[in-house]
Amino acid sequence: MRVTLERSNLLKSLNHVHRVVERRNTIPILSNVLLTAAGASLEMKATDLDMEVTEATAAQVDQQGATTVPAHLLYDIVRKLSDGSEVMLKLEEGGGSMSVISGRSAFRLQCLPQSDFPELTAGTFSHTFRVASADMKALIEKTQFAISTEETRYYLNGIYLHAVEAEGQLKLRSVATDGHRLARAEVEAPAGSEGMPGIIIPRKTVSEILKLVDDPDVSVAVELSDTKIRLTIGSVILTSKLIDGTFPDYQRVIPTGNDRKLVVDRQSFAQAVDRVSTISSERGRAVKMTLADGQVTLAVNNPDSGSATEELAAQYDSEAMEIGFNARYLLDVAGQLSGSEACFLLADSGSPTLIEDAEDARTLYVLMPMRV
């Protein structure tokens, strides 16, 4: 194998594929990236056995061939080469090592045979559709923060993506919850998504997809089966296993009869929560909200370090009430809202609260209160 290509092209593709590779691996081949030179391109492939990313980039192929080299090491070498340079990758006689040559720099990396590299068999896909990358980004970005990190409830360790009938229209909806908060986002369902299986996309795959959908002009081709998802985004193909589990009936958690409405300036509210929560302990990050006519008072009381209060102007004309929330969760939701106002729909101090985005009807958030 002997191939020459632009450093910038090689770096861009390696950046997409090397992130899949875990830093610590008990199986040596999983630390490597598979390089295949054929035609007029170099294809790179990396996997962690649950997810696989492939990307091909234009290259001058003098000699076809394939090998595997340490992914992070190759990425670090290419990253440190000078801008605008050309890089030559050359498999040495016997295939035990590969030379990386650029200008006066030369490196030799140990190789493992291509035959050892595992294939993530995709199987057959039952549903195929295209979605705008801006829509895919919104579905993930607006819900990702609520993914659970608790390994025992593994079916909550991802985003639930499904097609659902809402207000007479078919929607493609994403939901994430950790049992304390819930985030829901939806876009118009693309043609071909009708009757798709409800799938749970794992946390690591979710964060990789989010990094790949940064170009708003690119559409994402999505292929689905009960166990796998494959996304083609430009020249990148990402295939991933899905979480094998049943996502809970989240509709039961979303309150419908909350009739007390609180409207606050989103930025002022977030800053005030951030200020008063400075005094809270890491373990109990509760902020008490006292709602009265035209104002909300935020209070934190920490027996070990003191207390803090702050008053905010608000639109509220229901009966006075007190309710507590985790400060971190309030800030996370406030960070997702795109409008200038946050709208809280409350029932009582022990019931779930609904938070809506005044500027974006496609999203909603549910927070469970804390005892304060």
Secondary structure by P-SEA (a helix, b strand, c coil): cbbbbbaaaaaaaaaacccccccccccccccbbbbbbcccbbbbbbbcccbbbbbbbbbbccccccccccaaaaaaaaaaccccbbbbbbbcccccbbbbbcccbbbbbbbcccccccccccccccccccccaaaaaaaccccccccccccccccccbbbbbbbbccccccbbbbbbcccbbbbbbccccccccccccccccaaaaaaaaaaaccccbbbbbbbcccbbbbbcccbbbbbbccccccccccccccccccbbbbccaaaaaaaaaaaacccccccbbbbbbbcccbbbbbbbbccccbbbbbbbbbcccccccccccaaaaaaaaaaccccbbbbbbccccbbbbbbccccccbbbbbbbbcc
